[in-house]
């Protein structure tokens, strides 16, 4: 999602967008971990920012589960775009450049704005029960 204050990438888990359900929005942890890694064998691995510690599958039947990426961090990255901490870096040979850029976007007001923009978008979708956003 593009906007004046920058892009916000998010992912809705599953493919049941025909069913009207409330939204459960998950904002990941402190590091710029992508939500999904494309591995060398081209398989996709869901791991970003604490998602694997959250049993979202048990909530999926009742809610549309929405995951928001960290600033300037894509939803899906290729295996060679992450460092040893599973953080996204545009160039692993020059990771500090990314960390400076990320630091310019890593503040609470930005996260509030990003979350609000996603919620405002979701509330307009036919498949979202806008009366129940968690």
Secondary structure as UniProt FT lines:
FT   TURN            4..5
FT   STRAND          10..12
FT   TURN            17..18
FT   STRAND          21..27
FT   STRAND          36..38
FT   TURN            40..41
FT   STRAND          44..46
FT   HELIX           48..53
FT   HELIX           56..58
FT   TURN            59..62
FT   STRAND          63..68
FT   TURN            71..72
FT   STRAND          76..78
FT   HELIX           79..81
FT   TURN            84..85
FT   HELIX           92..94
FT   HELIX           95..103
FT   TURN            104..105
FT   HELIX           108..123
FT   TURN            126..127
FT   STRAND          128..133
//
